[in-house]
Amino acid sequence: MRCVIARFPFDFVMSEVQQMMSGVRPEPAVGPCVVIGRRTYPVKQVGEVITRQDRRDFTALEVTRALTRLGFTCVTHSAVPAPTTDPLD
């Protein structure tokens, strides 16, 4: 699939992205993230690996759109876990 990230065109295939990310240790999942295999990666980390560009050159939204179009599941993780409430209180 052809996509543009930071004004540069790229042709990606889902299996190609999975192969590029195999062996890469995920950074802490905060903000926009993508699930690849059984791991959750920040989209900026994935964008940096697959495009070989500095992560300041593109937005998380650009990478999220591309990965979603490829068929990956994108989620948003918050920095602070949501408080749990007991419904019986």
C-alpha positions as CSV (number, residue, x, y, z in Angstrom):
1,M,0.0,0.0,0.0
2,R,1.3,3.4,-0.9
3,C,1.3,6.1,1.8
4,V,3.0,9.4,2.4
5,I,4.7,10.1,5.7
6,A,6.6,13.4,6.2
7,R,6.1,14.2,2.5
8,F,7.9,11.0,1.4
9,P,6.1,8.2,-0.4
10,F,6.4,4.7,1.0
11,D,5.1,1.3,-0.2
12,F,4.3,-0.9,2.8
13,V,2.9,-4.4,3.2
14,M,1.6,-5.7,6.6
15,S,4.1,-8.6,6.6
16,E,7.0,-6.3,5.8
17,V,6.1,-4.0,8.8
18,Q,5.9,-7.1,11.0
19,Q,9.2,-8.3,9.9
20,M,10.9,-4.9,10.4
21,M,9.5,-4.7,14.0
22,S,10.5,-8.3,15.0
23,G,13.3,-8.1,17.5
24,V,12.6,-4.5,18.3
25,R,11.9,-4.0,22.0
26,P,8.7,-1.8,22.5
27,E,9.1,1.5,24.4
28,P,6.6,2.2,27.2
29,A,3.1,2.4,25.6
30,V,1.9,6.0,26.1
31,G,-0.3,7.9,23.7
32,P,-1.1,6.6,20.2
33,C,0.0,2.9,19.9
34,V,-0.2,0.0,17.5
35,V,-0.5,-3.7,18.2
36,I,1.9,-5.7,16.1
37,G,1.8,-9.4,16.9
38,R,1.5,-9.7,20.7
39,R,3.3,-6.4,21.4
40,T,2.1,-2.8,21.7
41,Y,4.4,-0.2,20.2
42,P,4.1,3.6,20.3
43,V,3.3,4.7,16.7
44,K,6.2,7.1,16.7
45,Q,8.7,4.3,17.4
46,V,7.2,2.2,14.6
47,G,7.3,5.2,12.2
48,E,10.9,5.7,13.0
49,V,11.8,2.1,12.3
50,I,9.9,1.6,9.1
51,T,10.7,5.0,7.5
52,R,14.2,5.4,8.9
53,Q,13.4,9.0,9.6
54,D,13.7,11.0,12.8
55,R,10.4,10.8,14.7
56,R,10.3,14.6,14.8
57,D,9.9,14.6,11.0
58,F,6.3,13.1,11.1
59,T,3.2,13.1,13.2
60,A,1.7,10.2,15.1
61,L,-1.5,10.7,13.0
62,E,0.3,10.1,9.7
63,V,1.7,6.8,11.0
64,T,-1.5,5.8,12.6
65,R,-3.5,6.3,9.4
66,A,-0.9,4.3,7.4
67,L,-0.9,1.4,9.9
68,T,-4.7,1.4,10.1
69,R,-5.0,1.2,6.3
70,L,-2.5,-1.8,6.4
71,G,-4.8,-3.6,8.9
72,F,-3.1,-3.0,12.2
73,T,-5.1,-2.2,15.4
74,C,-4.2,1.2,16.7
75,V,-5.1,2.2,20.3
76,T,-4.5,5.1,22.7
77,H,-2.8,4.5,26.0
78,S,-2.9,7.1,28.7
79,A,0.1,7.9,30.9
80,V,-1.9,7.4,34.1
81,P,-4.0,4.2,34.4
82,A,-7.7,4.9,34.8
83,P,-8.8,4.6,38.4
84,T,-10.8,1.5,39.2
85,T,-14.1,2.0,41.1
86,D,-16.0,-0.5,43.0
87,P,-19.7,-0.4,42.0
88,L,-20.7,-1.6,45.5
89,D,-19.2,1.6,47.3
